[in-house]
């Protein structure tokens, strides 16, 4: 019965990159896809520098996957949790390089 099925937390981790920067990764497996998504994952990955979220990947009901980077929001095509995390880490490295935060 779907009403008895619950979301399963797969990942909740805070990763320190420096005294000024950290990433927070939260990933859940859902019993059914969110509206606007074709997969059964809910995620929120954020990169915070000096107390400001400078980049975020997330998916919302009805909105689907997207990422916020450099002040712009663009859709994000989710394929697997591993690919999501790899893309997020790649963008952290890119942000650090572009902003002298390496």
N, C-alpha and C positions, 0 to 999 in steps of 0.2 A: 504494500500500500504506500503510495507516494507521500501521503501526509506524515507517515512515520519515518520516512527517510530524512536524514540530516546531512548538513554540509560537514565535510571532513577537512580539518585544517592540515595542510601539507607542509606549510612553511611559515614561520614567523620569526624573523631574524633581523637584528640590527648589526650592521657591519661598519666599524670605524675605519675611515680612510685617513683621517688626520685629527688633530685637536679641534679643527674647525669644520670638519665634514664627516657625514655618515650617510649610509643608505639604510632604508627600512624596506624589507621585503615581506609581503603577506600574500599567501596563495591558498585558496580553498578549492576543493573538488565539491561540486554541487550535485544534488540528485537529478537535476534537469538544467538545461541551458537557460541563462538569463534571456529575457526578450531582447532581441537585437544581436544575439550571439548564436553560433552554431556549435559551440563546445560547452562543456560542463565545468568551467573554471571561473572563479572570481579572483581578481588580483588587484593589488595596489603596491607599486614599487616606487619609492620616492628617494631622491637624492637631495640632501639638505646641506647647505653651506652657510656658515655664519648665521644659523637660525632661520634661513629662508629656503623654501623648497624651490630648487632651481630646475628640477626635471622630475616628471612623474609619468608612469605608465599605469593605466587603470582601465577598468571596464565598468560601465554602469548599465543598469536595466534600461532598455530602450535606446541606449546610445551606442553600445558596442565598445570594442576596444579602441583606445586612442592613447596618444602620448602628448605630453606638454613639454616642449623644448624650445629654449630661446624665445620665450614669449608667444609661441605659436602652438596651436593644437592641431594635430593631424591624426587621421585614423591609423590604427595599427592592426595589421592582419595577424592574429594569433594563430600559431600552428601547434606548438608544444610548450610545456613549462620550461624545458631546457633551452629552447630557442628564445623564449621570452627573457629569461635571465641572461643569456649570452648577449642579446641585443641591448638590454639595459646596461650591462657592464661595459659594452662597447661605447655606448653613449656617455657613460660616466667618464671614461678615458678621453673621449672627444671633448666633453665639456671642460675637463681639467686642462687639457692641452690648449684649448681656445681661450681659457680664462686665467692661465698662469697659475693653476691650482694643483699642479702635478707634484 
